[in-house]
Amino acid sequence: MSNRIYSFIGLARKAGAVAMGEALAEQAVKRKKACLVLVTLDASDNTVKKIETALYGSDIPMIRFGNKEDLGHILGKSAFSVIAITDKGFSERIKTLIDQNSNNDNTAHGGGFN
């Protein structure tokens, strides 16, 4: 299931809907362009604190998911611990997939593919 989530993140990147890295994600939050912020489970405490501070007072959700290497790989880099999704549609679908993944719900399917 997490492969599916990474695939959607990759699609969002190709669509130009991902701010990659701590600085660009923070900038997207401050400019109110971000719809969702993903922070990896292995991100440093300092990174998490910076993002939480940037998100303070906003209604933009932050979700902890995955690891730096896998996220970086799908985005074509060695590692990323923070990304912001700037498209509402992609952010909603990624949130849904992560929720289903954390609930071990195998009923998720997208676009009619089996």
Backbone as a chain_set.jsonl record, in Angstrom:
{"seq": "MSNRIYSFIGLARKAGAVAMGEALAEQAVKRKKACLVLVTLDASDNTVKKIETALYGSDIPMIRFGNKEDLGHILGKSAFSVIAITDKGFSERIKTLIDQNSNNDNTAHGGGFN", "coords": {"N": [[0.817, -1.198, 0.0], [1.994, 1.257, 0.733], [3.603, 1.721, -1.447], [1.806, 2.597, -3.326], [1.113, 5.064, -2.282], [3.554, 6.422, -2.492], [3.671, 6.379, -5.26], [1.567, 8.11, -5.969], [2.606, 10.452, -4.892], [4.779, 10.739, -6.592], [3.404, 11.178, -9.013], [2.192, 13.615, -8.382], [4.464, 15.185, -8.202], [5.359, 15.14, -10.87], [3.302, 16.585, -11.953], [3.884, 19.038, -11.07], [3.136, 19.749, -8.517], [4.434, 19.624, -6.06], [6.332, 20.841, -3.415], [9.564, 20.515, -2.735], [11.638, 19.567, -0.084], [12.783, 21.062, 2.985], [12.99, 23.936, 3.102], [11.565, 24.875, 0.783], [9.076, 23.714, 1.24], [8.356, 24.951, 3.619], [8.2, 27.566, 2.705], [6.053, 27.311, 0.897], [4.01, 26.811, 2.709], [3.958, 29.217, 4.174], [3.194, 30.976, 2.177], [0.702, 30.152, 1.767], [0.182, 28.185, -0.137], [0.419, 25.51, 0.161], [-1.309, 22.428, 0.558], [-1.09, 20.182, 1.981], [1.322, 18.857, 4.183], [3.97, 16.644, 4.208], [5.955, 14.878, 6.411], [8.732, 12.926, 6.989], [9.014, 9.888, 8.92], [11.521, 9.529, 9.947], [12.612, 12.029, 10.118], [14.523, 14.735, 11.48], [14.214, 15.977, 14.878], [14.466, 18.73, 15.015], [13.808, 19.54, 12.414], [11.102, 18.737, 12.3], [10.063, 20.396, 14.287], [10.516, 22.948, 13.144], [8.78, 22.846, 10.923], [6.322, 22.444, 12.197], [6.169, 24.887, 13.533], [5.995, 26.648, 11.35], [3.526, 25.847, 10.408], [1.824, 26.583, 12.42], [-1.2, 27.972, 13.456], [-2.333, 27.753, 10.981], [-4.566, 25.977, 8.741], [-3.503, 23.84, 7.507], [-2.816, 20.484, 7.101], [-0.387, 18.313, 8.684], [1.299, 15.379, 8.056], [2.93, 12.534, 9.282], [4.955, 10.344, 7.596], [6.479, 7.536, 6.014], [9.976, 7.237, 4.915], [13.107, 9.052, 4.624], [14.821, 8.198, 2.519], [13.21, 6.625, 0.774], [11.273, 8.513, 0.054], [12.893, 10.453, -1.137], [13.893, 8.914, -3.262], [11.61, 8.462, -4.906], [11.234, 11.011, -5.746], [13.411, 11.553, -7.217], [15.839, 12.214, -6.038], [18.47, 11.917, -3.504], [17.563, 11.958, -0.822], [14.747, 13.175, 1.021], [13.173, 14.865, 3.658], [10.971, 16.399, 4.07], [8.069, 17.437, 2.362], [5.769, 19.499, 0.554], [2.488, 19.289, -0.574], [0.891, 20.871, -3.162], [-1.456, 20.831, -4.515], [-4.913, 20.496, -4.271], [-6.481, 18.207, -4.97], [-4.554, 16.092, -5.27], [-3.521, 16.181, -2.658], [-5.724, 15.447, -1.069], [-6.196, 12.811, -1.971], [-3.768, 11.553, -1.311], [-3.8, 11.849, 1.485], [-6.048, 10.242, 2.058], [-5.122, 7.713, 1.182], [-2.946, 7.343, 2.943], [-4.303, 7.289, 5.388], [-5.834, 4.951, 5.011], [-3.774, 3.129, 4.761], [-2.592, 3.279, 7.311], [-4.646, 2.248, 8.785], [-4.665, -0.301, 7.951], [-6.335, -0.923, 5.827], [-7.453, -2.544, 3.125], [-9.108, -1.88, 1.052], [-8.728, 0.166, -0.662], [-8.728, 1.605, -3.842], [-7.896, 3.017, -6.93], [-9.071, 4.943, -9.649], [-10.177, 2.825, -11.103], [-8.444, 0.755, -11.701], [-7.256, -2.549, -11.413]], "CA": [[0.0, 0.0, 0.0], [2.814, 2.467, 0.761], [4.063, 1.951, -2.821], [0.752, 3.384, -3.955], [1.234, 6.43, -1.772], [4.729, 6.989, -3.155], [3.324, 6.582, -6.675], [0.777, 9.346, -6.056], [3.54, 11.556, -4.654], [5.512, 10.879, -7.848], [2.496, 11.817, -9.978], [2.052, 15.02, -7.972], [5.717, 15.851, -8.588], [5.334, 15.319, -12.326], [2.301, 17.614, -12.245], [4.367, 20.304, -10.53], [2.363, 20.043, -7.313], [5.196, 19.267, -4.87], [7.446, 21.69, -2.978], [10.457, 19.51, -2.166], [12.644, 20.024, 0.858], [12.312, 21.838, 4.138], [12.862, 25.372, 2.802], [10.477, 25.108, -0.171], [7.82, 23.346, 1.89], [8.064, 26.034, 4.57], [7.795, 28.71, 1.879], [4.704, 27.021, 0.39], [3.099, 26.978, 3.844], [3.848, 30.644, 4.498], [2.478, 31.636, 1.074], [-0.617, 29.504, 1.736], [0.076, 27.376, -1.353], [0.433, 24.099, 0.556], [-2.574, 21.801, 0.98], [-0.696, 19.082, 2.854], [2.766, 18.732, 4.388], [4.4, 15.315, 4.626], [7.244, 14.842, 7.089], [9.056, 11.509, 7.161], [9.095, 9.401, 10.292], [12.903, 9.628, 10.398], [13.065, 13.427, 10.073], [15.078, 15.175, 12.767], [13.305, 16.729, 15.757], [14.583, 20.133, 14.638], [13.022, 19.71, 11.184], [9.692, 18.627, 12.671], [9.727, 21.604, 15.041], [10.456, 24.049, 12.183], [7.565, 22.714, 10.118], [5.195, 22.697, 13.1], [6.144, 26.332, 13.765], [5.481, 27.267, 10.122], [2.116, 25.479, 10.269], [1.052, 27.096, 13.553], [-2.24, 28.926, 13.104], [-2.908, 27.467, 9.659], [-5.393, 24.768, 8.733], [-2.812, 22.877, 6.639], [-2.442, 19.306, 7.892], [0.926, 17.692, 8.576], [1.227, 13.935, 8.284], [4.22, 11.835, 9.354], [4.843, 9.164, 6.744], [7.603, 7.036, 5.23], [11.338, 7.565, 5.314], [13.796, 10.012, 3.759], [15.385, 7.58, 1.32], [12.123, 6.253, -0.137], [10.681, 9.746, -0.453], [13.878, 11.011, -2.065], [13.968, 8.058, -4.45], [10.453, 8.697, -5.778], [11.344, 12.385, -6.24], [14.606, 11.658, -8.047], [16.979, 12.713, -5.256], [18.924, 10.901, -2.558], [16.706, 11.925, 0.366], [13.959, 14.332, 1.424], [12.41, 14.574, 4.87], [9.764, 17.225, 4.081], [7.512, 17.946, 1.105], [4.428, 20.076, 0.641], [1.654, 19.046, -1.746], [0.244, 22.157, -3.413], [-2.706, 20.606, -5.26], [-5.955, 19.983, -3.371], [-6.854, 16.849, -5.366], [-3.482, 15.169, -4.881], [-3.391, 16.135, -1.202], [-6.845, 14.665, -0.531], [-5.993, 11.392, -2.296], [-2.636, 11.064, -0.524], [-4.297, 11.727, 2.862], [-6.915, 9.063, 2.102], [-4.283, 6.51, 1.079], [-2.179, 7.187, 4.179], [-5.261, 6.844, 6.409], [-6.157, 3.555, 4.76], [-2.56, 2.368, 5.044], [-2.395, 3.201, 8.759], [-5.722, 1.415, 9.31], [-4.542, -1.598, 7.271], [-7.543, -1.066, 5.022], [-7.051, -2.95, 1.78], [-10.202, -1.629, 0.106], [-8.403, 1.332, -1.502], [-8.408, 1.42, -5.248], [-8.04, 4.315, -7.58], [-9.183, 5.049, -11.08], [-10.727, 1.642, -11.754], [-7.439, -0.239, -12.029], [-7.242, -3.678, -10.479]], "C": [[0.858, 1.259, 0.0], [3.413, 2.751, -0.619], [3.064, 2.816, -3.582], [0.819, 4.851, -3.554], [2.416, 7.116, -2.441], [4.453, 7.248, -4.637], [2.52, 7.865, -6.864], [1.651, 10.565, -5.802], [4.348, 11.82, -5.922], [4.672, 11.543, -8.922], [2.323, 13.3, -9.66], [3.301, 15.81, -8.359], [5.734, 16.139, -10.084], [4.348, 16.395, -12.749], [2.728, 18.985, -11.718], [3.683, 20.717, -9.245], [3.084, 19.661, -6.024], [6.298, 20.299, -4.631], [8.371, 20.774, -2.19], [11.506, 20.133, -1.26], [12.061, 20.956, 1.903], [12.051, 23.298, 3.784], [11.691, 25.65, 1.866], [9.119, 24.75, 0.417], [7.397, 24.446, 2.866], [7.575, 27.282, 3.825], [6.372, 28.523, 1.347], [3.66, 27.194, 1.486], [2.876, 28.46, 4.119], [3.093, 31.415, 3.42], [1.081, 31.064, 0.876], [-0.873, 28.744, 0.427], [-0.037, 25.895, -1.018], [-0.963, 23.639, 0.97], [-2.309, 20.694, 1.997], [0.819, 19.101, 2.978], [3.049, 17.321, 4.877], [5.794, 15.425, 5.225], [7.549, 13.376, 7.365], [9.19, 11.16, 8.637], [10.512, 9.513, 10.842], [13.481, 11.041, 10.267], [13.569, 13.829, 11.457], [14.034, 15.96, 13.562], [13.301, 18.208, 15.391], [13.745, 20.433, 13.382], [11.536, 19.694, 11.492], [9.242, 19.902, 13.376], [9.6, 22.813, 14.11], [9.16, 24.023, 11.387], [6.333, 22.981, 10.983], [5.05, 24.194, 13.384], [5.569, 27.053, 12.547], [3.977, 27.017, 9.975], [1.221, 26.074, 11.356], [0.054, 28.16, 13.084], [-2.837, 28.72, 11.721], [-3.795, 26.233, 9.771], [-4.792, 23.707, 7.814], [-2.39, 21.68, 7.489], [-0.998, 18.865, 7.647], [0.754, 16.218, 8.909], [2.641, 13.384, 8.301], [4.062, 10.548, 8.57], [6.185, 8.825, 6.11], [8.969, 7.386, 5.781], [12.025, 8.397, 4.236], [14.258, 9.394, 2.439], [14.299, 7.217, 0.312], [11.474, 7.487, -0.751], [11.615, 10.407, -1.466], [13.935, 10.236, -3.359], [12.824, 8.355, -5.424], [10.501, 10.097, -6.386], [12.625, 12.617, -7.038], [15.825, 12.23, -7.349], [17.395, 11.641, -4.257], [18.019, 10.812, -1.329], [15.982, 13.256, 0.546], [13.213, 13.964, 2.685], [11.116, 15.368, 4.928], [9.37, 17.571, 2.651], [6.158, 18.575, 1.404], [3.72, 19.764, -0.669], [0.824, 20.308, -1.953], [-1.035, 22.045, -4.234], [-3.712, 19.932, -4.341], [-6.32, 18.526, -3.686], [-5.817, 15.815, -4.963], [-3.396, 15.058, -3.357], [-4.498, 15.299, -0.572], [-6.636, 13.169, -0.769], [-4.856, 10.796, -1.472], [-3.048, 10.894, 0.938], [-5.148, 10.469, 3.015], [-6.091, 7.773, 2.078], [-3.471, 6.277, 2.353], [-3.093, 6.724, 5.312], [-5.585, 5.367, 6.246], [-4.966, 2.659, 5.07], [-2.361, 2.208, 6.545], [-3.483, 2.374, 9.436], [-5.7, 0.002, 8.748], [-5.793, -1.926, 6.467], [-7.13, -1.373, 3.588], [-8.138, -2.712, 0.745], [-9.888, -0.487, -0.844], [-8.139, 0.89, -2.932], [-8.675, 2.74, -5.934], [-8.189, 4.186, -9.078], [-9.672, 3.812, -11.808], [-9.696, 0.612, -12.156], [-7.46, -1.339, -10.986], [-5.844, -4.15, -10.237]], "O": [[0.506, 2.238, -0.658], [3.704, 3.905, -0.932], [3.449, 3.665, -4.385], [0.611, 5.75, -4.368], [2.302, 8.252, -2.903], [4.946, 8.225, -5.201], [2.761, 8.62, -7.806], [1.457, 11.605, -6.43], [4.579, 12.971, -6.29], [5.174, 12.385, -9.667], [2.309, 14.137, -10.562], [3.21, 16.96, -8.79], [6.078, 17.241, -10.512], [4.532, 17.044, -13.779], [2.016, 19.974, -11.898], [3.648, 21.901, -8.911], [2.44, 19.402, -5.007], [7.092, 20.593, -5.524], [8.015, 20.307, -1.108], [12.173, 21.1, -1.627], [10.998, 21.549, 1.723], [11.001, 23.84, 4.131], [10.904, 26.562, 2.119], [8.122, 25.41, 0.125], [6.226, 24.821, 2.927], [6.65, 27.961, 4.271], [5.579, 29.464, 1.346], [2.554, 27.668, 1.226], [1.739, 28.904, 4.279], [2.422, 32.402, 3.721], [0.368, 31.437, -0.056], [-2.006, 28.674, -0.05], [-0.534, 25.111, -1.827], [-1.699, 24.362, 1.642], [-3.189, 20.32, 2.772], [1.524, 19.333, 1.995], [2.443, 16.856, 5.843], [6.699, 15.996, 4.617], [6.712, 12.662, 7.917], [9.444, 12.019, 9.481], [10.702, 9.584, 12.057], [14.698, 11.223, 10.303], [13.096, 13.323, 12.474], [13.1, 16.529, 12.998], [12.261, 18.864, 15.449], [13.064, 21.456, 13.309], [10.789, 20.54, 11.002], [8.164, 20.426, 13.094], [8.681, 23.616, 14.265], [8.518, 25.057, 11.198], [5.407, 23.666, 10.55], [3.934, 24.707, 13.465], [4.752, 27.962, 12.69], [3.246, 27.872, 9.476], [-0.002, 26.068, 11.225], [0.421, 29.118, 12.404], [-3.754, 29.441, 11.33], [-3.772, 25.532, 10.782], [-5.486, 22.783, 7.39], [-1.687, 21.844, 8.485], [-0.461, 19.024, 6.55], [0.142, 15.86, 9.915], [3.457, 13.72, 7.443], [3.159, 9.755, 8.834], [6.937, 9.716, 5.717], [9.115, 7.775, 6.94], [11.582, 8.441, 3.088], [14.105, 9.995, 1.376], [14.454, 7.475, -0.881], [11.161, 7.501, -1.942], [11.177, 10.863, -2.522], [14.017, 10.824, -4.437], [13.049, 8.485, -6.627], [9.883, 10.347, -7.421], [12.895, 13.733, -7.481], [16.756, 12.687, -8.012], [16.763, 10.588, -4.166], [17.737, 9.715, -0.845], [16.53, 14.321, 0.262], [12.671, 12.862, 2.781], [10.243, 15.06, 5.74], [10.21, 17.948, 1.833], [5.492, 18.225, 2.378], [4.285, 19.951, -1.746], [0.136, 20.763, -1.039], [-1.629, 23.058, -4.605], [-3.408, 18.921, -3.708], [-6.452, 17.708, -2.776], [-6.154, 14.784, -4.382], [-3.219, 13.962, -2.825], [-4.245, 14.529, 0.355], [-6.872, 12.356, 0.125], [-4.961, 9.669, -0.99], [-2.685, 9.9, 1.567], [-4.992, 9.72, 3.979], [-6.337, 6.857, 2.861], [-3.325, 5.137, 2.793], [-2.709, 5.866, 6.107], [-5.609, 4.618, 7.223], [-5.134, 1.553, 5.583], [-2.002, 1.126, 7.01], [-3.277, 1.857, 10.534], [-6.592, -0.8, 9.024], [-6.246, -3.071, 6.437], [-6.52, -0.536, 2.922], [-8.089, -3.292, -0.34], [-10.681, -0.19, -1.737], [-7.417, -0.075, -3.183], [-9.579, 3.484, -5.553], [-7.491, 3.39, -9.706], [-9.585, 3.758, -13.034], [-10.023, -0.325, -12.884], [-7.661, -1.073, -9.801], [-5.635, -5.094, -9.476]]}, "num_chains": 1, "name": "protein.A"}
